[in-house]
Structures are given as structure tokens and as C-alpha cells.
Amino acid sequence: MKRIMIPLPVGVLRTALAMALVVAFSPAAIAGPLLTKAPAKFDDLIKAAKAEGELTVIACPHDWVNYGEIFQKFSAKYGIKLNELNPDGSSGEEIEAIKANKNNKGRQAPDVIDVGLSFGPQLKAESLVAPYKVATWNSIPANVKDADGYWYGDYYGALAFEVNTDLVKNPPKDWKDLLKPEYKGQIALAGDPRTSNQAFLTVAAAGVANGGSFKDIMPGLQFFKKLNEVGNFVPIIAVPGTVASGETPITVRWDYNALSNRDKSAGNPNIGVIIPTTGVVAGVYIQAISAFAPHPNAARLYMEFLYSDEGQILWLKGYGHPVRFNDMAKRKVIPADLAAKLPPAAAYAKALFPSIEEQEATKKATAENWDKIVNVPVTKK
């Protein structure tokens, strides 16, 4: 296991590596299955995107890192209709949607995807995404983007315990606490560990806390086997509603989502967000444009919006650490009130960023061994 493989200053977890900002708009020409090239000028891109009139997104619930406001702002700014597919889908389901709709030019074909970092090489190797470089390309850290523009990091966070503290009076502080009898029938995952980036990294985090590593996932699988055997594990995918209702009062999810859920609950119920004492795992998500996008120019314009200062700040409002944070901080364009709302740096001092190779190993081992070892399907309610 390598510590801080993605060299972001994790102790602060408020900055990403920065490079010089490219002011001029210079998107790369598109090659591959897309039928049209990117317009050379930004104004022409806007016109082409407006002519298409629609953009289809997938697996982006509105309470995930502030996507609801992002969609609203993008649509209002450019007059482009948003079609939303499978909001609670996993990274694996997003990829399958591209494959299943290669010849579909309708609304069931996603134009853009937001998936875990480990899926990047697969997307490129299987020719499922098309290259594109936004105007701010050079300020995206090189180690979280494909050099040719096929995929690129967007935001990152750390896994945290999200707890309904109205029902759980003594919230767990570390992974070993989850095995306590007092948590019987209370703990769930936020995704299917065989296909969800968030879920299989949760298994990895439990493993790291119990002597394993990103390349030795067995301690994590054994932990969940034991969690199930003692009756604490609930095999349904936890969503804010099940946390609030008490069906899954304890779950593990990205800190930005847990913090957003806490804010939206507004005390009904009270939600606690705890970074575990050990096994703190951070992860980067990535954006990409489908190689078969029915609305390729709208997809490119959407990427320009996301990677602009405006788009990056919208992710920050949802507690995600935008990948261009440091570049914006140097230029003093980040609102002080947003920076102040981020969790304390000390909680992240020991956070681990698994590399792409380590995530690949974790994803493969979890998918192959969950059913064999834990032997309980995790499904949507």
C-alpha cells in the first residue's frame, strides 16, 4: 500500500495540485466514434450546443456534491434541457449504459458520465469515451487525468460514517466499533460493492483498518462477513431516506454527500458525520464524454462549465473538493464562507489516496470475492 499516491495535500484536504491556468480557449479536436469535431471557438461551441438543445446525464442524484444546483445553473445559463437517467446508479451501471446504447441517439444514451477514478483506463481501453480538453486543462493535476483527454478528475473526498444520531445515541468512531452488539441491524453500504466505486472502496477502507491494503482486500471482505454474521449488516443500499427512517441509520459514504445530507435534514433527523479514526480512504471521481454521445457539443459545453471557476465552486458548495481548488485559491476566487465550511484538516491527516492500480486491484478482488466470502447480495430497496 502506498500512501498519498495522488499527491494532493491531504493533511489540509482543501487544495489540489495546481499548474498554470490556460486562459485561452483551446479544446482538442475529437477523434474516434464522434461524428463532429469540436468547434474552434467558444462562441461557436455554445451555438452548436444550443442547436442540439439537450444533454443526457446519468447517476448524478441532486444531493450528490450539489449536482441539483449544477444542473439548474447550466441549463439556465445556456438554455439546454437536462435529461437525467438512473440518478442512484453506480459507476459500473453508467458504463453499461454507454455500451447498451451505442446505436441509440435518443434520451436513453448518456452523453457524459461521472465515475470513480479506477474506471478511467477501462473507458479508454474499450473506446467508450472521446477525448476533450477544456480551457482550464493545464490547471487539472496531471496525475488525475488522462494525458490525451479521455478522462479527467473532477472532485474528491473521504469516506465517512453517516449516522442518524436521533436513533444512534453512541455513534461509532472507528471501524471496529461497527461490530458492537448495540448496532445490530443498523449498518449498510451506500452501493453494491461489486459495481459501486464508493462501496468497494468502503470495503477497502475496512480492510486497511484491519491490517489489509488496497492490494490485499481479504481483511475487508472478512470484516463484512463478520459484520453480517453478528447481525449488524443490512443488505440494502442506503440512501438519505433509509438513514432518516431508521432502516439504515448507519452507513458509509463520501463525506461531501454525508455533509450535504446533514444540512438538508436540518435536524429532522439529526445527522452526524464522522471520519473514522483509522482506515481513512479518500478518492477522486472523474468526468468523461461518451464516444457515442447523441449531443457531443452540449457535452463539451457542459465540461467547460464544470471546469470553469463557476462550476468548481458549485462542487465546493456541495462539500466536494474540486480538482482545481489550488489554482482558484492562488487567484483568490474562492468564497471564504465556503472554505470555512469544510471539515477540519486534522480529521484527514492520515487519509490514503489509492492509486489507479490499487483501485483496480480492489475493484477486481471485491467483485470476484464478495459473493464467495460475504455471501449476501446488496440491493436497492
N, C-alpha and C positions, 0 to 999 in steps of 0.2 A: 504494500500500500504506500502510495506516495502522497505526501501532504502538500496541499495547496498546489495541485497540478496546474490549475488555471491560476496564473499569478495575479489574482486580484487581491488587494489589501483586505484580507478577511477580518483582521482584528478590528477594523473600522466598519467593514462591510457597507460602506457608504460611497465607495468610489470604484470605478472600473479603470483599467489601464487606458491611457489616452494617447492618441497620436495626433498629428496636426489636422485641423479641420479643413476639409476641402470646400471652399466657398462656391466655386463654380459648379454648375450642374453638368455632370458628365457621366450619365448612365452607360453601362456597357451594352453593346449590341447583343441581341438574343440569338442563340444558336440552338439547333435541336428541333423538337416537335412543334414549338410555337410557330404559327404561320406568319406573324408580323414582327418586324424589328421595332425596337424602342425608338420613339421619336427623339430627334437630336436635341430639341429644345423643350424646356419645362412647360411653356405655354402650349406647345403642340401636344405634349403628353396629356395635359388637362383636357384639351379639346377631344382627343381620341378617347380618353376615359369617359368623358361625359357622353360621347356618342354611343358608347357601349351601355352606359346607363345603370349598370348593376355590378355588384360584387358578391360572390358567394364565399362565406367564411364557414368554418367548421370547428366544433369542440371548443368554443370560447364562451362559457357562461358569463353573464353580465357582471357577476360578483367575483370573477377571476381577474385579478390585477387590474380592475377598473375597465374591463372591456365594454361595459354598458355605455359609459361616457365616451370612450374612444369611438365606438360605432356611431354614436349620436353626433359627435363633433365632425367626424369625417364625412358623414352623409350630408350634414347641414352645410358644410364648407364647400362641397363640390357637387351637391345635388345628385348623388349616386345612391341608388337603393341598395340596402344590405339584405341579402338572403342568408339566413342562419340555419345551419344543419347541425343536428345531434349535439346540442350545447354541452352535455355532460360526457361526451365521448373521450376515449383515450387516445394517446399518440398513435398506437397501433391501428385503431379504428380510422383515424384520419388518413393514414397511409393506404389502408384497404379501400377507402372511399375513392382515392385517386385511381387506384388500379381498376376498380369496378366501373368507373365512369370515364375511361379513356376516350370512348367514342360518343360520349353524351355531352351535348352542348347546352343542355338545359340546366335547371337550378339544382339538380342533384349532384352536379360536378363541382367540387371545391376549387376555387381559384387560388387560395392561399391557405397555408397551414402553420400551426404553432405547435411544435413538438419538442420532446426532450433532446438534449444535445447528442445523445448516443445514436439517434436515428439519422443524423446528418449524413454520414458516409453511406448508409444504405440507400437513402434517397438519391444520392448522386450515382452510386454504382448501378442502380436499377433504372436510371434515366427517367425518374419520376418528377424531377424538378428542373426548372430552367434557370440559367444564370442571370443575375441582375445586380448591378452595383448602384446603390443610392448615392446622392450627392455628398452625404456625410460619411462615405465608406471608410476613409482613412482614419476616422476617429473611433471606429469599432476595433477593439483589440484583435490583433492578428491571430491569437491562439483560440478565439471562439468564432472564427468564420472560415469558410472555405475560400482559398485564395482566388478561385475562379468565379466566385459569386453565387454558387449554387445554394448555399445556406449561410445564415449569419445569426449570431447571438442577439437576443433582444433584451432579456432581463434575467435576474437571478434572485434567489432567496435561500432560506434554510428550512429544514423540516422542523416542525414544532408540534407539541401536543395542544390540540384544541379541546377545551373541556367546558361542559355545561356545569358551572360551579354552583348553580342553584340545586342541582341534584347530586353533584360530587363535591362533598364538603372538604375533602382532603385530596386535592389534585395531585397526580403523580409528578414527581420531579425528575425521574430518570427512568430508563428502560426497565430496569429490574423491578421498579415499583409496579409495573403493569401486571406482574404475576401475583400480586397480593389478592387474597380472597375477597376483599372489600370491593373489587372491581369486577365481580362476576357478572357476565352478560352485558358488559358496558363498552368494550373496546372494538373498534372497527377500523378498516383501512379506507382510504379515500379513492380507491380504484382497484381494479383487478390486477394483481401482481404479475400476471402472465403477459399483460399488454400495456399497462399503465406505467409511464415513466415515474410518476410520483410514488406509486405503490411499490415498484420493485426497488426504488432507492430507499424506501422505508424499510424494506426487508434488509437491505444492505446496512442501513444505519443501526438497526437492531443487532446485526452481526458484528459490526465494528465495536459496539458497546459490550459485546460478549466474546471478545477475543478473535473475531474474524477479520476479514479485509474485503476490499472490493473484488479481489480475485479468489477469495475463499468465502463463498456465500453460505456455506453449510451452517455455521453458527446462527445466522439469521433465520434460516428455514427451521432449524431445530427450536429456536426461540418461539416462533409462531406455532409450531407443532405443540409445544408445551402450553402456550397461551390458550390454544384450542382445547387441549386435554383437561386443563383446570377449569374450563368453562367460562373464561373471561372474554374469549373472542366471539364477535358477532359477524357472521359471514355475509354481510350485505355492504354495499358501497355507501359509505357515509356521505351525506350532503347536509347543508345547513339545517334543513328541515328535520332530519332524523336526529341531529345533535340537539336541536331545540326541543323536540318532542320527548327525548329521553330514550329513543330506540337505540341510538349510538352516542351516548353522552361523552365518550372519549374517542377522539380519532387523531390521526397523524396526517398533517397536510402542510403545504408550504406556508411559511409564516405570513406572507402577504395576503393569502386567502383567509387564514385564520384571523388576522388583524382586521381585515375588511368585514368578516362575519361578525366580529365583536362590535365594530362600530354600527353596523346595520341592526344588530339585535337591540342596541341602545338600552341594555339592562333587562330585556324581556325575551329570553333569559339573560342572565349574566354569563359572559363567555370569558374564560381565562385562556391566555396564550403563553405556553411555557416552552422555552428552548431547553431540551434535556441537558443534564449535567455532562453526560458522555455521549459518544456516538452522534455528534453534531455534523450533519451532512448538508452541504449546500449544492445547489445545482443550477445550471444555465438552461434556459429554453431557447429555441431557435425559430426563425421565420424562414419560409421558402415559398416560391411561386410554383404552382403545378405546371408541369411541362405540357399539360393538356387543358390549361385554363380557358374556359369559354370567354372570359373577359380579361385578357392579358394586360391591356393598358390600365384598366381600373385596378388590377392587382399591383402594377408598378407604382401607380399614383398612391395607392394605399401604403406601400412600403416607404415611399418618400415621406408620407405623413407620419408614420410610426417612428422613423429615424430622424425626423426634424426635432428641434428643441421642444416644440409644442407636444408632439407625440410622446417623447421621452418623459416629459413632466406629467403627462396623464398617467403613464405607468407608475411613476413615483407617487402620485396621489392614491394609487391602489396598493401602496407599500412595496411594490416591486422595485428592485434596484436596477434602473435602466443601464444598459450596457455602455452608454455614452456619458455616464454621470460625471466622470472626472473632467472631460472636455468642457462640459457645461459649467462645472464648478469653477474651473480656471477662468472662465469668461464671466462668472458671477451672474448667471441667468437662472439659477435655481432658487425658488422662493424659500426664504428662511423658515417659514412656518411648516413647510413640507419636510424639510431636512430635520427639523426638531421632532417630528412625529415618528421618526424611525426608531426601532428598538435600540436599547443601549449596546454599545460596542462590546462590552465585556461578555455578553452572552454568546458572542460569536468568536471569541478569542481562539478556540480550538477547532473551529469549523474546518471540514475537509471538503475539497473540491475534487471529485473523481475525474480522472482524465477520460477522454473518449474511449480509449482501450479498456479502462477499468469499468466504465459503464457498459460497454459491450459485453464484457465478461459477466457482469452482474445480471444484465438483462437475459442473456442466454441461459445462465445457470438457474435463474429463478423460473423462467418459462419452462425449462425442461424438468425441474425437480419439485415445483410447488405441489403438483398433484401426487407425486410419489411420496413426499415426506409429510407435508401438512395435511394433504388429502381432504381438503374441504373447498368447494367452489365458492368464489366471492362474486356475487351477482348484484345487479341493480334491483332495488326494491320493486 
